[in-house]
């Protein structure tokens, strides 16, 4: 059980790092294309610009984390044949076409 938790944490961390870096690069590139300049650093810039950058960065980070967690869970399930710690197979998944992992988090 401990080995499974460590393995899951390693898989989850690897996916999160890779997807997080890609999301960061994507939002920076989109900002440069959209505004014509570099993103504000250390709060330097106009208030609206700094707040817009913060919102865009936060949205990209949240979406990346969710995507990475779901992809990591799907990879773990496919690799090991069982759900990662903290997840259970969703019994309704076969009924719904296009579900991405067929896993749901356990309710504590």
N, C-alpha and C positions, 0 to 999 in steps of 0.2 A: 504494500500500500504506500509506503514512504517512497519507494522507487518510482511508482507511478506518479505521485505528486511532483517529485523533482523533475521527472521527464516531461510532464505536462507544463511545468513552469518554464523549462528550457525551450520547449517548442513555442509556447506563447510569447516568450521574450524575443525569440528570433523573429517571429512573424511581426511583432509589434515594432521592433527596431527597423526592419526593412520597409514596412509599409509607412511608418512614421517619417522616415527619411524621404521617401518618395512623395508623400503628401506635403511635406515642408518645401521641397523643391518645386512641386506643382503650384502651390499657392504663391510662392515667391515669383515664379515665372509669370503666372497669371497677373499678379500685381504689376510687374514691370511692363507687360503688354498693355494692360488696361490703363495704367496711370502715366506711363512713359518715364517713370523714375524708379529708384530703388525704394523698397519698403522702409518705413521709419524705424530707427533703432533707438533704444533707450528713451523712448517717449519724446524724441525730438521731432518736431513738425507741428503742423496745425492740429488742433483738438479733433476735428472731424476726421482727418487723415489717420491719426493715431487710433481713434476708436474704430474706424473702419478696418484697419489692419488687425487690431485685436480681435474683432468679431470674425473676420475671415480666417485668421489663424486658429481661433478656437473651434470654429465649425469644421475646418479641415482636420484638426487633431481628433475631435470627437468621432467624425466619420471614419477616419483611419483606424482608430482604436476598435471601433465596432467591427469593421471589416476584417481587421487582423485577428480579432478574437474568434470570429465565426470561421474564418479560413483555417486557423490553427486547430479549432475543434474538429473540423471536417477532416483535416490531415491526420490528426491523432486517431480519430475513429477509423479511418481507412488503414492506417499503419498498424494499429494494435488490435483492431476488431472489437474494441469496447469503448464506451464513452469516456472522455477525460474526467478526472475528479471534479465533482461539483456539477456535473451534467448528467442527464438521463435521456434516453431515446424518447422522442415524441411519438406517441402511439398514433397520432393523427397525421403524421408526416406522409405516409403512403396514400392518404386520401386526398392530399392537396398537391397538385402538380406544381413543379417548379420550386419546392422548398429547398433551401440551400444546404442545410446540414442534417436535418432530421433530429436535431438535439435541442433541448431546452435546459436552462439552469434549474437546479433543484431549488425547491421552495423550502426555506428553513423554518 
